[in-house]
């Protein structure tokens, strides 16, 4: 089941983990990325370069000056990118819940620049006869020309924990996979805070893709 990204906050739990490198404490968030495009060149009749158009996005930069020449030339280059995050761990965007012990739910998000998410991995199977472990796999695919890191912070059934030591995604694409026990008589569903952190690169036109699948 494919679910689209929705809104915001953070997360923690215990169990077996793989595909990560533990790092010290939670980090603070950063701001939404915007992309910009340059304007078109001047009209052929005047042969001059037109001024660049204002860049797209809520905080887009101003486009460069248009090209010169008899045919009006090419549009100028866009303004610089902003890879900082629009939110923090405390105001993380909420993703759709996935079941950690049944089915194959997937919640996904795409974007440019750093960003925080929160998601609940729920205990779907609860009985005195069958109590399978809960698990999830979080995967972050960086686009060409930009590098991002994946961090997952475990909370508990009551909410996220922004001060938890994060699990750092490993491999390419970066992946965090974790399993924990289902304790009879207790709701073992867990909140997670997920951080997509910009590392390097100048490509602000291509999107990273985050996916979180339950029951893996």
RAQUIQUI-V763347 format. One line per field, one symbol per residue. psi: psi as a letter, one per 30 degrees, with the letter a starting at -180 (. if undefined). A space follows every 10 residues. Layout:
# RAQUIQUI-V763347
psi: ???
This chain:
# RAQUIQUI-V763347
psi: kkklkdblba llalakllhl jkllllllab lkklllklll llkeefflkl kklklllehk lkllkllllf gfalllllll ljglkfalef gkkklkkkkf gkahkkklll aklllklkkk jljejjlfej illlllkkkj jklkgkkklk kkkkbaffal jfglklkkkl ajlkkkkkkl ljkkfkjgkk kkkkkjkkel lgjgfkklkk kjklh.
